[in-house]
Amino acid sequence: MPEVERLDHVALFSKDVTKTAAFYCQWAGMEVIHARNDGADVRWLRKAGDALGLIIVLLQSDDGRPGGRMDHFGFHVPARADVDAIAQRAKDEGVPLEGPSYAGPVVGYYCVIQDPDGNELEFSCEQLKA
């Protein structure tokens, strides 16, 4: 079997790729690195300045998320104060929010928000690194 170098991208269905792309840019520091419409609207997003980072591919779908559901994206932040700031901002802006919570030394300190399509973003610190 050939060697797999790294996880390159995750593709998500989106009801409105423009709105969802803007959400990831605003909340997770990502940028649109590719956009096209060849019968369906598509956006590729990556952490700004990270040329080898994981790409999120957003695919326009009127069905939202047909055929299944992704669990969440995990974004590392440096400190609890960052998690708290994200949670407060989500609360202030009416973005669906879970936490912040501490779940021990493996899961760490985290909060979870939802993008416009209901996909979850976890912002955490103090997680055990494998």
Secondary structure by P-SEA (a helix, b strand, c coil): ccccccccbbbbbbccaaaaaaaaaacccccccbbbbccbbbbbbccccccccbbbbbbbbccccccccccbbbbbbccaaaaaaaaaaaaaaccccccccccccccccbbbbbccccbbbbbbcccccc
